[in-house]
Amino acid sequence: MISVKVESNFAKKADVVLKKYQVNASRHVNRVLNNFRRDITMNMRNTPKTGNVYPRGDGQPHTASSEGNPPAIDTGRLVNSIQIKPSSPTIKPVGKVFTNVEYSQMLEIYMDRPFMGKESKAYQQAKAFSKKMSKDIKVK
């Protein structure tokens, strides 16, 4: 009896392709996260200080931003609290930009000082950057 065994190396090559895709996709997500964080902080630093003036504890006045603009930096607590949880190579890489400062939601939603939500300039910049960079997610 004569027999010939035919095997495919496709599974091995598919694994290599999948791993390269996951690494590239994760790198893309992390670039977007880092740019988003940078844009949040830059927009807060450059926001027009055209809102109300409040006395601070040290006697110096703080001029707030006006509605529709990111919050103006006062103590630096909020802007310094913006953190990133990076993605890792998986089929669907996910990362996160967040703050744990308790008054951030009040500023963002209730006082209309968008700085990282869907209404913010930084969010729109992140979406545009992501779309521009998406061409980099390919296997070479």
Contacts in CASP RR format, 6 or more apart in sequence:
PFRMAT RR
TARGET T0000
AUTHOR 0000-0000-0000
METHOD contacts of the structure
MODEL  1
MISVKVESNFAKKADVVLKKYQVNASRHVNRVLNNFRRDITMNMRNTPKT
GNVYPRGDGQPHTASSEGNPPAIDTGRLVNSIQIKPSSPTIKPVGKVFTN
VEYSQMLEIYMDRPFMGKESKAYQQAKAFSKKMSKDIKVK
17 139 0 8 1.000
18 91 0 8 1.000
19 89 0 8 1.000
20 139 0 8 1.000
20 140 0 8 1.000
21 137 0 8 1.000
21 139 0 8 1.000
22 89 0 8 1.000
22 90 0 8 1.000
22 91 0 8 1.000
22 93 0 8 1.000
23 89 0 8 1.000
24 136 0 8 1.000
24 137 0 8 1.000
24 138 0 8 1.000
24 139 0 8 1.000
25 89 0 8 1.000
25 93 0 8 1.000
25 137 0 8 1.000
26 87 0 8 1.000
26 88 0 8 1.000
26 89 0 8 1.000
26 90 0 8 1.000
26 93 0 8 1.000
27 136 0 8 1.000
28 93 0 8 1.000
28 130 0 8 1.000
28 133 0 8 1.000
28 134 0 8 1.000
28 136 0 8 1.000
28 137 0 8 1.000
29 86 0 8 1.000
29 87 0 8 1.000
29 93 0 8 1.000
29 94 0 8 1.000
29 95 0 8 1.000
30 84 0 8 1.000
30 86 0 8 1.000
30 87 0 8 1.000
30 95 0 8 1.000
31 129 0 8 1.000
31 133 0 8 1.000
32 126 0 8 1.000
32 129 0 8 1.000
32 130 0 8 1.000
32 133 0 8 1.000
33 84 0 8 1.000
33 86 0 8 1.000
33 87 0 8 1.000
33 95 0 8 1.000
33 96 0 8 1.000
33 97 0 8 1.000
34 84 0 8 1.000
35 125 0 8 1.000
35 126 0 8 1.000
35 129 0 8 1.000
36 97 0 8 1.000
36 116 0 8 1.000
36 122 0 8 1.000
36 123 0 8 1.000
36 125 0 8 1.000
36 126 0 8 1.000
36 129 0 8 1.000
37 82 0 8 1.000
37 83 0 8 1.000
37 84 0 8 1.000
37 97 0 8 1.000
39 121 0 8 1.000
39 122 0 8 1.000
39 125 0 8 1.000
39 126 0 8 1.000
40 70 0 8 1.000
40 79 0 8 1.000
40 82 0 8 1.000
40 97 0 8 1.000
40 115 0 8 1.000
40 116 0 8 1.000
40 120 0 8 1.000
40 122 0 8 1.000
41 79 0 8 1.000
41 82 0 8 1.000
43 70 0 8 1.000
43 115 0 8 1.000
43 120 0 8 1.000
43 121 0 8 1.000
43 122 0 8 1.000
44 70 0 8 1.000
44 71 0 8 1.000
44 72 0 8 1.000
44 73 0 8 1.000
44 78 0 8 1.000
44 79 0 8 1.000
44 115 0 8 1.000
45 73 0 8 1.000
45 79 0 8 1.000
47 65 0 8 1.000
47 69 0 8 1.000
47 70 0 8 1.000
47 71 0 8 1.000
47 72 0 8 1.000
48 65 0 8 1.000
48 66 0 8 1.000
48 69 0 8 1.000
49 63 0 8 1.000
49 64 0 8 1.000
49 65 0 8 1.000
49 72 0 8 1.000
50 63 0 8 1.000
50 65 0 8 1.000
50 66 0 8 1.000
50 69 0 8 1.000
51 63 0 8 1.000
51 64 0 8 1.000
51 65 0 8 1.000
51 66 0 8 1.000
51 72 0 8 1.000
52 63 0 8 1.000
52 64 0 8 1.000
53 61 0 8 1.000
53 62 0 8 1.000
53 63 0 8 1.000
53 64 0 8 1.000
54 61 0 8 1.000
54 62 0 8 1.000
54 64 0 8 1.000
55 61 0 8 1.000
55 62 0 8 1.000
56 62 0 8 1.000
56 74 0 8 1.000
62 72 0 8 1.000
62 74 0 8 1.000
63 72 0 8 1.000
64 71 0 8 1.000
64 72 0 8 1.000
64 74 0 8 1.000
65 71 0 8 1.000
65 72 0 8 1.000
65 113 0 8 1.000
67 111 0 8 1.000
67 112 0 8 1.000
67 113 0 8 1.000
68 112 0 8 1.000
68 113 0 8 1.000
68 114 0 8 1.000
69 113 0 8 1.000
70 113 0 8 1.000
70 114 0 8 1.000
70 115 0 8 1.000
70 120 0 8 1.000
70 121 0 8 1.000
70 122 0 8 1.000
71 78 0 8 1.000
71 107 0 8 1.000
71 111 0 8 1.000
71 113 0 8 1.000
71 115 0 8 1.000
73 79 0 8 1.000
77 101 0 8 1.000
78 99 0 8 1.000
78 101 0 8 1.000
78 103 0 8 1.000
78 104 0 8 1.000
78 107 0 8 1.000
81 99 0 8 1.000
81 100 0 8 1.000
81 101 0 8 1.000
81 104 0 8 1.000
82 97 0 8 1.000
82 98 0 8 1.000
82 99 0 8 1.000
82 116 0 8 1.000
83 97 0 8 1.000
83 98 0 8 1.000
83 99 0 8 1.000
83 100 0 8 1.000
84 95 0 8 1.000
84 96 0 8 1.000
84 97 0 8 1.000
85 95 0 8 1.000
85 96 0 8 1.000
85 97 0 8 1.000
85 98 0 8 1.000
86 95 0 8 1.000
87 93 0 8 1.000
87 94 0 8 1.000
87 95 0 8 1.000
97 116 0 8 1.000
99 116 0 8 1.000
104 115 0 8 1.000
107 113 0 8 1.000
107 115 0 8 1.000
108 114 0 8 1.000
108 115 0 8 1.000
108 116 0 8 1.000
108 117 0 8 1.000
108 120 0 8 1.000
114 120 0 8 1.000
114 121 0 8 1.000
114 123 0 8 1.000
115 122 0 8 1.000
116 122 0 8 1.000
116 123 0 8 1.000
117 123 0 8 1.000
END
